[in-house]
Amino acid sequence: MSDRRSVALSGKELVMQPDEIIVTKTDLSGKITYGNRTFFKFAGYTEKECIGVQHNIVRHPDMPRTVFKAAWDTIQDGREIFAYVNNRSKNGDFYWVLAHMTPSRDKSGNVVGYHSNRRAPDKAIIKNSIIPLYDHLLKIERSAASPKDGLDAAYTDLKNMLATKKQTFNEFTLSLGG
Ligand SMILES: Cc1cc2nc3c(=O)[nH]c(=O)nc-3n(C[C@H](O)[C@H](O)[C@H](O)COP(=O)(O)O)c2cc1C
């Protein structure tokens, strides 16, 4: 999306309220098929601009690719994932969410797409646990010789961290509280 990348980050945070929930659904390739009103409010796009478009339309450049790899690996394996995500609005603002992503199935159990609900994250968790971790992963991703090497190295680092803690990614996310 050229218009998205041409808009500079504003550094302004949009804060989700505890009674708000952002919902989107995608097809199997990650193209948005549905968004609720709260999604359009935070993303700053109209429904027309989003439907049929890849969900990375709200990707924030400071998000480590490792987190999206963990998310896709998990949902493509038919499982759910909980993850903190920093998103970018159309005008360059940002908003943090605690996302739950899960496969959607038809009556026969076939995965037909994906679904994500996001709630307001706890501010202290973002500041004290998530930003330091994501900055660490980003640094690894960006210091490698190639994007692929960076992703591999950061993903290995994340897996090692979880192994040391004896936690799955979801256990880690949910153990932070909030
Ligand atoms: C149901 C669902 C919801 C998603 N929600 C977001 C989201 O809110 N923000 C985001 O950056 N990526 C989200 N993604 C992941 C994107 O598809 C994409 O992998 C990510 O933005 C990284 O973009 P990139 O692959 O172009 O680097 C979602 C994917 C699915 C399947």
The ligand as an SDF file (V2000), in Angstrom:
LIG
                    3D

 31 33  0  0  0  0  0  0  0  0999 V2000
   -7.0420  -13.0230   11.5380 C   0  0  0  0  0  0  0  0  0  0  0  0
   -5.7430  -12.2680   11.3780 C   0  0  0  0  0  0  0  0  0  0  0  0
   -5.5830  -11.0570   12.0230 C   0  0  0  0  0  0  0  0  0  0  0  0
   -4.4040  -10.3170   11.8940 C   0  0  0  0  0  0  0  0  0  0  0  0
   -4.3150   -9.1320   12.5520 N   0  0  0  0  0  0  0  0  0  0  0  0
   -3.2030   -8.3740   12.3780 C   0  0  0  0  0  0  0  0  0  0  0  0
   -3.1160   -7.0990   12.9930 C   0  0  0  0  0  0  0  0  0  0  0  0
   -4.0190   -6.6310   13.7040 O   0  0  0  0  0  0  0  0  0  0  0  0
   -1.9820   -6.3890   12.7860 N   0  0  0  0  0  0  0  0  0  0  0  0
   -0.9490   -6.8480   12.0200 C   0  0  0  0  0  0  0  0  0  0  0  0
    0.0500   -6.1420   11.8620 O   0  0  0  0  0  0  0  0  0  0  0  0
   -1.0150   -8.0680   11.4430 N   0  0  0  0  0  0  0  0  0  0  0  0
   -2.1070   -8.8320   11.6120 C   0  0  0  0  0  0  0  0  0  0  0  0
   -2.1700  -10.0670   11.0100 N   0  0  0  0  0  0  0  0  0  0  0  0
   -0.9530  -10.5940   10.3640 C   0  0  0  0  0  0  0  0  0  0  0  0
   -0.7750  -10.1040    8.9500 C   0  0  0  0  0  0  0  0  0  0  0  0
   -1.4380  -11.0090    8.0920 O   0  0  0  0  0  0  0  0  0  0  0  0
    0.7310  -10.0650    8.5550 C   0  0  0  0  0  0  0  0  0  0  0  0
    1.2950  -11.3450    8.7030 O   0  0  0  0  0  0  0  0  0  0  0  0
    1.5480   -9.0630    9.3980 C   0  0  0  0  0  0  0  0  0  0  0  0
    0.9540   -7.8010    9.3880 O   0  0  0  0  0  0  0  0  0  0  0  0
    2.9960   -8.9530    8.9150 C   0  0  0  0  0  0  0  0  0  0  0  0
    3.0120   -8.4190    7.6460 O   0  0  0  0  0  0  0  0  0  0  0  0
    4.1400   -8.7870    6.5930 P   0  0  0  0  0  0  0  0  0  0  0  0
    4.0040  -10.2540    6.3700 O   0  0  0  0  0  0  0  0  0  0  0  0
    3.8420   -7.9860    5.3910 O   0  0  0  0  0  0  0  0  0  0  0  0
    5.4320   -8.4330    7.2450 O   0  0  0  0  0  0  0  0  0  0  0  0
   -3.3470  -10.8140   11.1070 C   0  0  0  0  0  0  0  0  0  0  0  0
   -3.5020  -12.0350   10.4450 C   0  0  0  0  0  0  0  0  0  0  0  0
   -4.6840  -12.7600   10.5650 C   0  0  0  0  0  0  0  0  0  0  0  0
   -4.8300  -14.0730    9.8620 C   0  0  0  0  0  0  0  0  0  0  0  0
  1  2  1  0
  2  3  1  0
  2 30  2  0
  3  4  2  0
  4  5  1  0
  4 28  1  0
  5  6  2  0
  6  7  1  0
  6 13  1  0
  7  8  2  0
  7  9  1  0
  9 10  1  0
 10 11  2  0
 10 12  1  0
 12 13  2  0
 13 14  1  0
 14 15  1  0
 14 28  1  0
 15 16  1  0
 16 17  1  0
 16 18  1  0
 18 19  1  0
 18 20  1  0
 20 21  1  0
 20 22  1  0
 22 23  1  0
 23 24  1  0
 24 25  2  0
 24 26  1  0
 24 27  1  0
 28 29  2  0
 29 30  1  0
 30 31  1  0
M  END
$$$$
